[in-house]
């Protein structure tokens, strides 16, 4: 799913963007939906995790095998999901308090 599709599909401010070898929590209000990359310094990235290369295994996302594949640990993916949920919960409370 592209950043544009995530931004348009989910109403919450923060979302998890998972790619080949990296995962990040992003702020949809700062994210450029037309920028195709995902890096630690990409606009809208709140927190970024980078995977490690695993030789001889295909990438679970794109199937690329040439020199191994980048994999993000289950722990890092879970940390991203947890942070995203926490930030969205704080955002909901902030919105309720401002009413």
Contact map, one row per residue, 1 for C-alpha under 8 A:
111011000000000000000000000000000000000000000000000000000000000000000000000000000000000000000000000
111111000000000000000000000000001001000000000000000000000000000000000000000000000000000000000000000
111111100000000010000000000000111101000000000000000000000000000000000000000000000000000000000000000
011111110000000000000000000000011100000000000000000000000000000000000000000000000000000000000000000
111111111000000000000000000000000000000000000000000000000000000000000000000000000000000000000000000
111111111100001000000000000000000000000000000000000000000000000000000000000000000000000000000000000
001111111110000000000000000100001000000000000000000000000000000000000000000000000000000000000000000
000111111110000000000000000000000000000000000000000000000000000000000000000000000000000000000000000
000011111110000000000000000000000000000000000000000000000000000000000000000000000000000000000000000
000001111111000000000000000000000000000000000000000000000000000000000000000000000000000000000000000
000000111111100000000000000000000000000000000000000000000000000000000000000000000000000000000000000
000000000111111000000000000000000000000000000000000000000000000000000000000000000000000100000000000
000000000011111000000000001110000000000000000000000000000000000000000000000000000000000100100000000
000000000001111100000000111100000000000000000000000000000000000000000000000000000001001100000000000
000001000001111110000000111100000000000000000000000000000000000000000000000000000001000000000000000
000000000000011111000011110000000000000000000000000000000000000000000000000000011001000000000000000
001000000000001111100011110000000000000000000000000000000000000000000000000000000000000000000000000
000000000000000111110111000000000000000000000000000000000000000000000000000000000000000000000000000
000000000000000011111110000000000000010000000000000000000000100000000000000000000000000000000000000
000000000000000001111100000000000000000000000000000000000011110000001110000000000000000000000000000
000000000000000000111110000000000000000000000000011110000000000000001111000000000000000000000000000
000000000000000001111111000000000000010000000001111000000000000000000111000000000000000000000000000
000000000000000111101111100000000000000000000001110000000000000000000001000110010000000000000000000
000000000000000111000111110000000000010000001111100000000000000000000000000000010000000000000000000
000000000000011110000011111000000000000000001111000000000000000000000000000000011011000000000000000
000000000000011110000001111100100000000000011110000000000000000000000000000000000000000000000000000
000000000000111000000000111111100000000000011100000000000000000000000000000000000000000000000000000
000000100000111000000000011111100000000000010000000000000000000000000000000000000000000000000000000
000000000000100000000000001111100000000000010000000000000000000000000000000000000000000000000000000
000000000000000000000000001111110000000000110000000000000000000000000000000000000000000000000000000
001000000000000000000000011111111000000000111000000000000000000000000000000000000000000000000000000
001100000000000000000000000001111110000000110000000000000000000000000000000000000000000000000000000
011100100000000000000000000000111111000000000000000000000000000000000000000000000000000000000000000
001100000000000000000000000000011111000000000000000000000000000000000000000000000000000000000000000
000000000000000000000000000000011111100000000000000000000000000000000000000000000000000000000000000
011000000000000000000000000000001111110000000000000000000000000000000000000000000000000000000000000
000000000000000000000000000000000011111001000000000000000000000000000000000000000000000000000000000
000000000000000000100101000000000001111101000000000000000000000000000000000000000000000000000000000
000000000000000000000000000000000000111111000001000000000000000000000000000000000000000000000000000
000000000000000000000000000000000000011111001011100000000000000000000000000000000000000000000000000
000000000000000000000000000000000000001111101000000000000000000000000000000000000000000000000000000
000000000000000000000000000000000000111111111000000000000000000000000000000000000000000000000000000
000000000000000000000000000001110000000011111000000000000000000000000000000000000000000000000000000
000000000000000000000000011111110000000001111100000000000000000000000000000000000000000000000000000
000000000000000000000001111000100000000111111111000000000000000000000000000000000000000000000000000
000000000000000000000001111000000000000000011111000000000000000000000000000000000000000000000000000
000000000000000000000001110000000000000100001111100000000000000000000000000000010000000000000000000
000000000000000000000111100000000000001100001111110000000000000000000000000000000000000000000000000
000000000000000000000111000000000000000100000011111000000000000000000001000100000000000000000000000
000000000000000000001110000000000000000000000001111100000000000000000001000000000000000000000000000
000000000000000000001100000000000000000000000000111110000000000000000111100000000000000000000000000
000000000000000000001000000000000000000000000000011111000000000000000111000000000000000000000000000
000000000000000000001000000000000000000000000000001111100000000000011110000000000000000000000000000
000000000000000000000000000000000000000000000000000111111000000000011110000000000000000000000000000
000000000000000000000000000000000000000000000000000011111000000000111000000000000000000000000000000
000000000000000000000000000000000000000000000000000001111100000011111000000000000000000000000000000
000000000000000000000000000000000000000000000000000001111110000010011000000000000000000000000000000
000000000000000000000000000000000000000000000000000000011111011110011000000000000000000000000000000
000000000000000000010000000000000000000000000000000000001111111110011110000000000000000000000000000
000000000000000000010000000000000000000000000000000000000111111000000000000000000000000000000000000
000000000000000000110000000000000000000000000000000000000011111000000000000000000000000000000000000
000000000000000000010000000000000000000000000000000000000111111100000000000000000000000000000000000
000000000000000000000000000000000000000000000000000000000111111110000000000000000000000000000000000
000000000000000000000000000000000000000000000000000000000110011111011000000000000000000000000000000
000000000000000000000000000000000000000000000000000000011110001111111000000000000000000000000000000
000000000000000000000000000000000000000000000000000000010000000111111000000000000000000000000000000
000000000000000000000000000000000000000000000000000000110000000011111000000000000000000000000000000
000000000000000000000000000000000000000000000000000011111110000111111100000000000000000000000000000
000000000000000000011000000000000000000000000000000011111110000111111110000000000000000000000000000
000000000000000000011100000000000000000000000000001111000010000000011111000000000000000000000000000
000000000000000000011100000000000000000000000000001111000010000000001111100000000000000000000000000
000000000000000000001110000000000000000000000000111100000000000000000111110110000000000000000000000
000000000000000000000000000000000000000000000000001000000000000000000011111110000000000000000000000
000000000000000000000000000000000000000000000000000000000000000000000001111111000000000000000000000
000000000000000000000000000000000000000000000000000000000000000000000000111111100000000000000000000
000000000000000000000010000000000000000000000000100000000000000000000001111111110000000000000000000
000000000000000000000010000000000000000000000000000000000000000000000001111111111000000000000000000
000000000000000000000000000000000000000000000000000000000000000000000000011111111100000000000000000
000000000000000000000000000000000000000000000000000000000000000000000000001111111110000000000000000
000000000000000100000011100000000000000000000010000000000000000000000000000111111111000000000000000
000000000000000100000000100000000000000000000000000000000000000000000000000011111111100000000000000
000000000000000000000000000000000000000000000000000000000000000000000000000001111111110000000000000
000000000000000000000000100000000000000000000000000000000000000000000000000000111111111000000000000
000000000000011100000000100000000000000000000000000000000000000000000000000000011111111100000000000
000000000000000000000000000000000000000000000000000000000000000000000000000000001111111110000000000
000000000000000000000000000000000000000000000000000000000000000000000000000000000111111111000000000
000000000000010000000000000000000000000000000000000000000000000000000000000000000011111111100000000
000000000001110000000000000000000000000000000000000000000000000000000000000000000001111111110000000
000000000000000000000000000000000000000000000000000000000000000000000000000000000000111111111000000
000000000000000000000000000000000000000000000000000000000000000000000000000000000000011111111100000
000000000000100000000000000000000000000000000000000000000000000000000000000000000000001111111110000
000000000000000000000000000000000000000000000000000000000000000000000000000000000000000111111111000
000000000000000000000000000000000000000000000000000000000000000000000000000000000000000011111111100
000000000000000000000000000000000000000000000000000000000000000000000000000000000000000001111111110
000000000000000000000000000000000000000000000000000000000000000000000000000000000000000000111111111
000000000000000000000000000000000000000000000000000000000000000000000000000000000000000000011111111
000000000000000000000000000000000000000000000000000000000000000000000000000000000000000000001111111
000000000000000000000000000000000000000000000000000000000000000000000000000000000000000000000111111
000000000000000000000000000000000000000000000000000000000000000000000000000000000000000000000011111
